[in-house]
């Protein structure tokens, strides 16, 4: 399941180097003694601090530089000691260590306290200052400034104790003899300590962002028993509390204070039953924060875990049944691993389940992959209890440290495993039950891994092999929307609830399999009420983004239809198509289209495998312009903070990417079936490969119509070419009549010229001509060498001459306006029209008579008729 990439190996990168140095100290060719090496801490710059027992019976501390791949000895104690915590300042001039009392040896540290905290000058090795001697564990951690000035003569050290408080020491340094760096006033060091946190029962350090998260009892609220606070350290080393978040946790949170990300204490290993609740915080640079905690229920054989999505202003709690076959003693203290990978949090409980929680699109369970039972095996090659998740905001993949072996791996979900989920359709997992897993896997592949062209090609091949829509979702629609979402999701979290993400969200009726997971109960709580404090309200960067995302989420939850739905422009599209005359609105749409097509041309100058973007398709051009207009209007309404220029560029890129994506899909199937230029020839019947391409193109048409999305100009022409070659003529005409195929002028003109005038082809041509609008029909007649077309051209020419001749005489030739009129012989038709118009314009002799004797008129008319017939003489 997991693709593990080795990043550090304690034996390979450190121990082998130590053995060579120890052999040099002992003056032997190869050192055969045991080297007890263990990792102590990982600093912000990636440096790994470690300790080992030297050949002379001493304890040494070294650093592995992950950039240069070199090891450096930092300090050597004159005896064996137990280092429980260690940190090195950025300038590598000071080393802070906490020593635990060694109860295993005969000698004990003379200070009878359980923990001795020291500050050591190591540039060069000089004085040692005792900071604390207490009966509780103490963690040490230097702050790392973002500045790269090596001349900085001050360091700032955090001391966090098991008694529940944290102090910040400001250590002033001075340079002696040009190179020696020593503490300026070591005797006054304790007076510089600043108490920054008190009364915590859990604390987490985030070295990459220089933050401390801690839990403290909530004395002001009875329901939420704890407050999680965040202290932010700024580049000037000042700090303040910037966030408060109420959490409802059990009162007996833990038997001891829990330290997270504060080094690795190999002399104090907590037993599983001591950790009643597991809690971790993960952040992302674009402004997301997830608070994850778990709580086993020993009486009910269940595990409850909660993911608080601060940036989405919601809390999602999952209750998973662990089954009755597990012993109560073991199930009572099971905790999952929380592994951040991209914008997912992987919740993994060995032998039970894997839940990939989508922290960006969390509304529906079907967008978060859930696997259980036989499908769950991350391939960690060690016990999960030995795994520590390393927090790194800058990395998109999670890092895992196996403390037992000393190996660090970057972890990401295996693309091969996700592709296997797409292709799975076994009796054990029928289609309807596999659909949620397929949907989640498809989105992970496209959004998180979609920049890999080889992987995208494999997904398109899967679409070709599974061309029919699944029972619960349309995979081609999902492919299009997820791929388009990928180009924008890293720009701003606020786009999550505004841009289209999945066609499932547009369905009137969603199948139950997409709304629930068997064995999993999910509850969602909105409005978790985070409180932003201090400078966080005015800062740029992470806190500004997090606060904006939280406030924007509240707004979008309150307004109707915040997410742009492509199908909502159908009414505007129908209205636009009905406009016959060019208008300013149509001109505006055309300008939008030109921007998009110019962007596509810029991207794809060398791609001419599929003949698209090579003709004027007025309908698709209009739809392209309308899509740009409506999406831009939607984003400007809901996200004005992005700015009009940024939104305009985003929208144009979005629609251009849509057209390019469809072109890419066609190019992929073109190559898959090895099609050549002959597919555009009308005289040959379509092959099975061409039939497959036609079917795939037809499914793309169906998917885009369902979403009211535009297609690249030329798509309808290409589809019609495949249709006329692959379908019987009567079926082809039915596709036209039902609106599945669109007759473009390019297609019809080529068909008229390329096909001969055999009986079957003549019938097809006449059938097509009858289905064309009159302006196009007249243009097509000029391209077809046939007596019928010649007669039509003659009629049109005569009509034009007669209308031009009598234009100024008040006669308008409108013979086609009358139903049933057949102007086969135009001169006669013209004469009839002249007489008809003259008759209508003649004066009525009775019109101006006020008193008319109707009886007299009737007798006169009858008399005249009898005379004309010869029955009476005049």
N, C-alpha and C positions, 0 to 999 in steps of 0.2 A: 504493500500500500504506500509506504513512505519511500521516497527516493532520498537516500542518505549520502551526502557528499562529504568526505573527510576534510576537516579543517585543521585539526590539531590532534596529535597522538603523543601522549606523554612519554611513552617508551621510545618512539622513533625520534621525536624532536628534542627531548630533554635527557632521558636516562642514558641513551647511547653516548651523548656528549659528556655527561657526568662520569661515566665509566672510563672514558679516555683520560679525563682530568685526574680522577682518583688513581689510575694506574701511573700517571706521571708523578703524583705526590708520593706514592709508595715505591716509585722507581722499579716498577715491574712492567712486563710487556702487556699483560692483560689483567685487569682487576677482577678478581673472582668473588669478592665479598658482596653481601646483599646491600642494596641501596633502597632504603625505605623512602620513596618519593611521593609527595602528595601535593595536589593543587590547593592553594590558599585563597586566591582572589583573582579576578579578572578586571583590570582597570578600563577606564573609558577609552583609552587609545588602543585597546586590544592586547596590551601587555599582560602576560600570565605570570603571576607570582607563585612560586612553589618552594617547598622546603625538602631537604633530604638529610639523612644521617651520614656524615662523612666517614672516611676511613679512619680518622683519628678519634672517633667517638664524639664528635661535635655535631651540632645542628646548624645547617647553612640555609640561607635564603637566596634564591636567584630569581631572575626575570627572563622570560622568553619574549623576544620582540617579534610580534606576528608579521611585521613589515619586512624586517631584514632577515628573519629566520635565524637570529643569533641569540645565544644565551649569555647572561652576564651575572656574575656573582655579586650580590649586594651586601651581604653581611654574614659573619660567622660567629656564632655563640661559642663560648669556651667549654661548654658542656652540652649534653643532650637536654633539650627543652621541648615542651609541647606547645606549639604555636596554634592558637585557636582562631586568631584573626590577624590580618596583616594588610597594610596599604602603603603605597609609594606615591610621593607627590610627583607632579608632572615634571618638575625640573630634575628629579632623581637625586635630590640632596637630602631628603628626610625619609626615614622609614618608621612607620608606626606599627607596633606589634602588641598583641595581647597574649600572655602566656598563661596557660592553665596549669594547675598543680599536677605534677606527674605522680600519680598514685601507684603506678606500676613499678617504678624503680625503687631502689633503696634510699636514694637521696630525694629530698624534697626541696623546693625553693624556700629559701630562708624566710621571706615574708610569708607568714602563715595564712594570708588571705588566699582565696581560691583563684583569683585572677589578678595578674600584674600587668599593667598597661605601660609601655615604654615608648618614648620618642627618641630616635637614634639619628645622629648626624652621620652621614655616609659619604660626604664629598669633601675631604676623605673621611674615613671612619674616625670618629672623634668622641664627643661627649654623648652620654645617654641620660635622658631625663625621665623620671618616673612620673607618669600622669595620674594614675589611679592604682590603688591596691585595695580591692573590694572582694566581697564574698559572692559576687554574682558575675555572670558572663558579661563581657564588654566587647562590643564590635567597634572597629576603627575604620574610617574611610576619609581619605583626602578629597577635597573638592578639586575639580579640574576646570580651570578657566578656559574660555574659548580663545583667548589671545594666545599667540605663539611667541611671546616675548620670553627669551631665555634669561633675561636680566632681571626678572621679577624677584624681589627679595622679600617675599612673604608667602606663607602657605596657610591653608585653612583646613582644619581637621575636625571631623565629626566623631564624637564618642557616643555610642548608643548602648545603654545598659539594660540588663535584664530586670532591673528595678523599675523600668518604665519611663525613663527620661533620656533626653539627648542634649549634649553640650557641643557648642562650636568653639574651637580654640583658634585664635588668630595668632599665628607664629611669625614674628618678625625675624628676618635673617640679616646677616651682614657678611661681607666678603673680606677675607683677610689674606694677606700675602698674594693677592691677585687671583687666587684660585680656590682658597678654602672658603666654604660656605658654612657658617655656624649660626646657632640661635643667638639673637642679640641680647636678650635678657632672660635666660632660662629660669632664673629664680622667680621672675614675675609671671611666668607662663600661666599658672593657675588663675591669676587675676584677670587674664584676658578671656577666660571661658564665659560663654554666653548661653544661658539656658534657653533653648528654642522649642522644646517639646517636653510635655510632662504627662504622666498618667496614661501611657499607651500599653495595649496588650498585644498588639501586632504592628509590625513596621516593615516597610519595603523601601529599598533604595533603588532609584533609577539613575544609573551613572550617565547614560547618554543624554538625558535631559536635565540632570542635576536637580532631582526632586526627591522628597521624602513623603511617602504616604504612610499614614498611621491611623489606627483605630483607637478611639477613646469612648468611654461610656457617655451616652446622651442623657444628661440629667434634666433636660428641658422638655423631653418628649417621652411619653410612656410607651407608645407603640413601637417606635424605632429605637431599639435598645442601644445602638451604637452610632457614632458619627465617624465617617472616614474623612480625614482632613489631608490636604496636600500642602506642603511647604515648598516653595520654589526658591532656589538659590540663583541670584542674578550674576552677570559677569563681574560686577563690583563686589561680589561675595556677600552682599546684603541678602536678606531673605524675609519672606512674609508668607502667611497663610493665604492661599489664593482660591481654595475650593473647600466647601463642606458638602458632604453627601450623606444623608441619613440611610442607614442600613438596618434591616430587621434581621438580627442574628440571635442565636441562643445565648442565654446569659452566661453559661459555662463554655465560653468560646474555646479556651485551651487551658491546660494545667500550667503551662509556662508561656513566657513571651515568645512569639514566633518571629524570627528574623528572616526576611526574604531578600535575596540578592546582596547580601552583606558578607560575602565570602563563604568559605566552607570549613566548618569546624569538625575535624575528624575525631575529636575527643568528647564530643557531646552529640550523640545521635539519638534523636527522639524516636521512641517506639510508636507504632501506628496508633495505639489506643490513646496516646497523649494528644494527638491532633484530631480534635473532634470536628473542626471546621477547617477546610483548606481555602485560602483566599489569595488571589493574585490580581494585579492591575496591569493592563496592557494599553499602550497608547500608540497612535500613528501620527506622523508628522503633518498630515493634512487636516488634523483636528478631530480625531475620534478617540474615545476612551471607553474601555470595557473593564468592568469589575466582575470577576468570576469567583464564585465560591460554591463549595459543595458540602453536603451534610448527609451522611448515610443514616438510614433509619433501621436500626437493628431489629426492631420488633416486627416490621412489615416487609423485610427483605427488599427494600427499595432504596434507591439513591435519588436524592434531590440535589440538583445543581441549578444555579441561577447565573444568568449573564445580564448584568446591568449595562445597557447601552446608553451612556450619558449623552452622546451626541445625537441619539434618537429620542431622548427623553422618555425612555421606557425600560421596564424590567421584565425579562422573560424567565420564567421558572419552569423547569422540566422535572417531571417525576417519572423515573424509569424503573420498571419492575426487573429485579435480578433473578427471578425464578425461585422455586422452592427447593432446588437440589443443592443449594449452597449452604454450608454450615453457618449457623447464626454467629458464631464467634468470629469467623473470617469476614462475613458480610458486614458486621457491625462497624468495621474500621476501614472499609474500602474507600479510597479517594481516587478520582480520575486525574489524569494528566491534562492540563490546559496548555495547548500548544498554539501560539499565534502563527498563522501562515497567510500572508497577504491580508485580505479583509475578512478572513475566516478565523474562528477560534475552534480548534479541534479539541473535543472532549473525548478522551480515550480511557476506557476501563478494560484492562486486559481480560480476555476470554468472555467479555460481555457485549460491548458496543463501541462504536465510533460515531460521534455526532459532529459534523462540520457545520458549525453555526455561522450563518451568513450575517455579518454585523452591519451590512449596508442595505440589504433588501430582506428585512426580517419579518415582513407582514405574513407570509405564508410558509408553512413548514416544507412545502415541496421545493423551495429554493435552498434548503439546507440538507445536505446529504446525511442520511442516517443508515447505518449498517449494524447488524447484530448477528450473534451466533457464529456460524461457520464462516461468514464473510469477513470477520474481524481478525486481522493480524498485521500489525504495523511493521513487523520485521525489525524490531529494535535490537535483537540479539542480546538482550540483557533484561533484568527485572526492572519494571517501571519504577519500583521504589528507589532504584539507584540513579534514576534520570532526574536531572535538574534542567529546567527550561531557562535559557539565558535570554534576557530581555534586551532587544536592540531595536530602537525605533527606526533607525535608518535602513534596516534590512527587511526585505519583503518576505524572506523565508525564515522560519524559526531555527534557532540553534539549540542543540541538545548536548548536554554534558553527561557522560557516563562516569560517575565518580569512581566506580570500581575499577575500570580499565584506564581512566584518564583520557578518554577520547572525546573530541568535540566534533559534531557533525552538523552541517546545515541540513534542514529537513524541508521537503516539499512533497505534496501528494504526487504520486507517480502518474504521469500521463498515460502510460500503458495500462495501469489499473483502471483509470477513469474511462479509457476507450473500451476496456473489457466490459464495464458496466453498461455502456451504450449498446454494445453488441449482444448482451446477455438476453436470452429468451429461452429459459429452460423450464421443464415441467415443474421444478421446485419453485420457480419464480415466474408465474404467468404475467402476461403483458400488463394487465391493469395494476398489479402490485409492483411491477418493475418500473412503471412510468414515472413515479416520483423520484426514484433513484436516477433514472435516465435524465430527467429534467435537471436535477441538481448537478449531475456530472457534466452535462452539456454546458451549463452556465459556467461552471468552474473552468472547464477547458477553454471556453471562448473568451470569457472576461479576464481571467487571471493568467491564462497561458496562451491566449490567442495571438500573441506577437510572433509565435513560432510558425513560419510558413509551412514547414513540413507537417506539423500537427494540424494546422488548418486544412491542409490537403486531405489528411486522413479523415477528418470530420466530414468534409464534402463527399468523399467516397462513401462514407457511412450513410449520408443523406441519399446518395444515388442508389445504394443497395436497399434502403428503406424509404422508398419514395412516397408510399401511402402514409397519410397522417395517422398518428397513434390515437388511441381511444380518447385520451384525456388532453392532448395538446398537439399542436401542429409544429413539427420539428423544424420546418423551413422558416416559419415565422419566428420561432425562438432563435434560430441561427441568425437571422437578420437583426432582430432587436438587440440580442446580447452582443453581437459584434459591433453594432453602432454604439451601444452603451459603453463599450470598452474604450473608445477614443475620448471619452469625456469624464469617466468616473474618477480619474486621478486628479482632475482639475479642481473639483470642489465637491464636498460632501452634500452641499445643499441641492445638487442636481439629482440626488438619488430619488427624491419624491416628486420630481418634476419631469424628468425625461422618461420615455418609454423604456421598460425593462423586460417585460414578458407579456406575450399575448394572452396568457392565462388570466391576467388581471382585467382584460376586456370582456371575458366571457360572462354571459348572463347566468349560466348555470355551470358551476365548477363541480367536477366529480369529487366524491368524498375521499377518494384515495389521495388527492392532492391537498386535502385539508387536515388530514390526521395521519399519525404514524402508529401502527399497532404496538401496544405496550408502552406508549409514551403519552403522558398527559402534559399539555402545555398551557400555561396561564400567562396572560400578558397584563401588565399594570402600566398605565400611562401616567405621565406627570410625576416623575420621581423627585422633582424639586431640588436640583443642585443649586447651591448658592455660590456665586462668584464674588470674591472679595478682593480688596486692595487694588494693586496696580493691574491685576489681571483684567479688570474692566476696561483699561485703556491701552493695554499692550498690543503690539503687533505680534504675528506669529501664532504659535499653537493655541494660546489661551484666547486670543481674539477669534480664531477660527472655531474653537470648541464652543465658545459662548454664542457666536453667530449661528452655528449649526443647531444648537439647542433652541435658541429663540425662533429660528426659521422653521424648525420642526413643529413647534407649538403653533405657529401661524398656519402652516400647511395642513396640520391636523384639523384646524378649525374651518378652513375655507372649503367650499365644494369643488370637487374635481381638480385637485392640484396637479395631478399627473397628466401630462399631455397624452391624449389618446388620438392616434392617427386616424381612426375611423370617424372621429367627430367632424372632420372636414368634408365628409361625403356630401352634405347639403350644399356647402359652398362650391364644391367641385361640380355638382349637377347644375347649379346656377351659372357658373362660369362657362360651362360647355354650351349652355343655351344662348349665350350672347353671340349675335351674328356680326355685329359691327365692332370695329376696333375702338376701344375706349381708353381713357387714361388709366383705368384699373388694369386692363390687359397689358398696356405698355409697362406698367409697374411690375407686373408678373414676369414680363419678358426680361426686364433688367435683372431681376432675381435669378432667372434661369441662366443668363449670360455669365453671371458671377460663378455659379456652380459649375457650368460646363468648362469655363476657363480654368477652374481649379482641377477638374478631371483631366483636361488636356495637359496641364503642367505635370501631373503625377504620372501620366501614362503615354508619354510620347513614343515609347518604343514598343508598346503592346498593340499589335494589330492582328492577333491570331483570330479573334472573333469580330466579324464586321458590324460593330456597333459604333454609335456616335458619328455615323457617316451620312446621315440624311436629316432632313427637317421633318420631325414628327410633332406637329403643332399641338396635338392633344397632350402628349407627354411633356412637352416644354411648358405648357400652361400648368400642368399638375406639379411640375418641379417648382415653378415660381410660386404657386399657391402654398405648397408645403413649407417653403422657406418663409413665406409671409406669416403663416399661422403659427409656426413654431417660434419664430422671433417674437411675435406678439405675445405668446404665452410666457416666454422666459422674461421678457421685459415687465410683464405684469407681476410675476411672482418673485423674481430675483433681480430687482433693480440694482442691487449692490454690485453685481458683476460688471455693470457698465454697458452702454449700447454698442461700443466698438467690439468689446470682447464677445458679447452675445451674437453680434452679426457675424463675426469670424467663426464662432462655434457652430452656428446654424448652417452657414455655407459649407463648412467642413463636414458637418453631419450629413447633409443631403448629398454632397459629392462622394462621401464615403459609401453611402447607400448605393449609388449608381456604380461605383467602382467595385463594390462587393458583389453585385449581381454579375458584372462583367467577369470578375475573378471566378465565380462559381461556374460560369459557362466555359471559361478557358480551362478550368480543371477537368470538367467532363469532356471537353473537346480533346484534351490530351489523354484522358483515361480511355476513350474509345477510339483514339487515333484517327480522328476525322481530318479530312483534307478539303481542298477547294471544291472537290466534286459534289459536296453536299449542297452547294448552291445551284446545281444544275437541275432544271425542271424536267428534263427528258428521261431521267432514270428513276426507277422506283427505289424507295428508301430501304436501306438494309436494317437488320435487327439492331445494330449499334445506333443507327440514326433514329430508329423508333424509340430506343431507350432515352436518347438525348431529347427527343420531342416530348416524351412523357415527363422528363425532369423539368424541361422548360415550361410545360403546361402547369406543373405543380407550383413552380415559382410564380407564374401568372396568377394562379388561384390564391397563393399565399399573400402576394402583394395587393391584390384586389380586396381581400378580406381586411387588410390593414389600410387600404386606400393610400398606398405608397406608389410613387412614380417608378417607371422603368426607364432604362437608358434608351434614347432615341435610336430606332432601328430594331428594337427587340421584337415588336409586333411583326415587322417584315420578315425577320429571321424565323419566327415561330410559324408564320403562314407558309413559308417555303418548306419547312419540315412537314407541316400538315398536309400540303397538297401532294407531297411525295410519299407520305406514309399512310394517308387515309384514302379510302374509296371516295370518289367524287361526290356521291350523295351524302356521305358522312361529313365530308369537308364543308359542304354547303349548310348542313344542319348546324355545325359548329359556328358558322357565320351567323345564321339566323338566331341562334340562342345567345349571341353576344360573346362567345368564347374566343373567337378570332376577330381581329380588326383588319379590314382591307385597307392597306396603305397604298398610296399612289405608286410608290417605288415597286411594291410587290406586283400590283396589277399590270403596270407597264412592262415589267420583265416577263410576266406570264404571257402577255399578248404577243410579245416579240419572240420569246424563246420557244414556245410551244407551236407545233405545226397546226394546220387547219383540218385535221382529221375529224371525223364525225363526233367522236367522244370529246375531243378538245374543243370543237366548236360549241357543243352543247354546254361545256363547262364555261367557256368564255361568255356565251350569251347569258348564262345564269348569273355570272359575276357582274356583268354589265347592268343587269336589272336591279342589282343590289347596291349600286353606286349612287351617290348623290349627283344631281344633274351637272354641276360644274366639273366634277372629276370625270363624269361619263363623257362629256364633250372633249376633254383633253385626251382621254384614253383612245377615243375613236381615231385620233390623228396618228396613233402609234400602231394601229392594227391594219394590215394590208388585207382587206376583205371587201367584197361588194357592199355588204351592209354598212360598213364603216364609211365607204365612199358616198353612199346615198345619204347617210346622216350628215356627213360633212357638207354635201351639196345643199341639203335642206337648211342647215344652219347658215350657210353662206347667202342663200337666197333671202332668208328671213332678215339677215343683217342688212342686205342691200335695200329691200323694200322698206324696212323701218327707217333707215337713214334717209331714203328718198322722201318719205312723207312725214319726217320728224316735225317739220314746221307747218304742216297742214292740219294739225290737231287730231290726227288718227294715231292711235296706239295699237300695235299688233299684239294682241294678248290672247291668241287662240288657245294656248295651253291652259289658260285659266278656267276654261269651260270643260267640265267633265264630259267624256264621250266624244270630244271633238278630235277628228283624225286629219291632220293637215298633210295628207300624202302628196297632193299636188298643190304646191304653194301659190302659184299664180291664181288658180281658182279660189283657193282659200282667201287670198288677199282681196279678190273681187267681191266675194261674199261679205267680207268684213267691211269693205267700203260701203256697200249697199246697206248693211245693217246699221252702220254708224250714221249714214245719211238719213235713213228712215227715222232714227232716234232724234236727229236734229231738226227734222221738218216741222213746220208749224202746224198745229191742229186747228182746222178752220172753226171748230166748235168751242175752242178753249176759252175765247173771250166773250162768248154769248152768255148773257145773264139768264135769259128765258128760252129754253129749247123745248120744242114740241116733240117729245119722244115718239109719239104715234106717227107723226109725219115723217120723221127720219126713218123709222122702221119700214113704212110703206114705200118710200122712195128707194131704199136699198133693195127691197124685194123686187120692185119694178125693174131696176137696172139689171139685176141678176137674170130675170126672165128674158130680157132683151138680149143679153149677152149669150144666153144658151140657145136662142133662136125660137123660143116658144112664143114670143110676141114681137110685133114690129114696133119700131121706134115711133 
